[in-house]
Structure formats: C-alpha cells, structure tokens
C-alpha cells in the first residue's frame, strides 16, 4: 500500500495494523479448521478400524 496524497502516516499505520490483524485472524481460523479436519479424519479411521464387518459395503449386487 502506498501513501496517497491525502493519506497521513497515522491513517496508513492504522490501515496496516488492521490488515495485519485480519491476516492473523484468517491464519488462526484456517489453522483451527485444519486441526478439526485432522481430528475428524482420525476419528473416521478409528471407526473403520473398529468395524465389526470391515468388508461391509465393499461391494453390492444390482439388477434391473
């Protein structure tokens, strides 16, 4: 971002600070989302490993 003719250093500093905060928040949200997805994937894997019928749903017969 460049200082325009009417923009003061204070205004630029405020805008820059807000942009940095928004970027930090966005990164934190993405990090939490990734963590949640990893936990869900691990839970699904664990459920599949504990399945009583591990081959259930592996194939099906269909006739028309």
N, C-alpha and C positions, 0 to 999 in steps of 0.2 A: 504494500500500500504506500503510495506516495503522498507527501503533504501537498494539498492543493492550495491555491492562492488564499482561500478563505478559511482554511483549517489551521487551528492553533496546535501547538505541540501538546497541550493538555488534552485536546479533543482526540488527537491521534493516539496518545498514550492510553486514553480510556477505551477507544475502539480496539486497540491492540490487546489490552488486558481482557476485554470481553471475548475477543476471538480466541485467545489462549485458554480461557476458562471453558468456552464451548468445545474446543478441541479436546481438552482434558476430560470433560464430562462424556463426550462421544466415545472416547477411547475406553473409559471406565465401563460404559454401558456395553460396548462390544466385548470387553473382557468378561463381564458377568454373563453375557449371552453365550459366549463360547464355553465358559465353565459349566453353565446349565446344560448345554447340549452334550458335553462330555459326560456329565453325570447321568443324563438320560440314556445315552448310548451304553454306558457301563451297566445300568440297570436292566436294559433290554437284553444285553449279552448275558447277564447273570440269570435272567428269567429263562432264556432259551437253553442255557446250560443245565438248568434245574428241571427242565421239562420232563414229564413222565413219559411222553411219547415224542422223542426227538425227531422222528420221521413224519409225524403227523402234519399233513398239509404239504408234503413234499411233492405229491402228485395227486391227480384226480382223474376219474373216468367221466367222459362226457359222451352222450349220444343224442342225436337229433332225430 
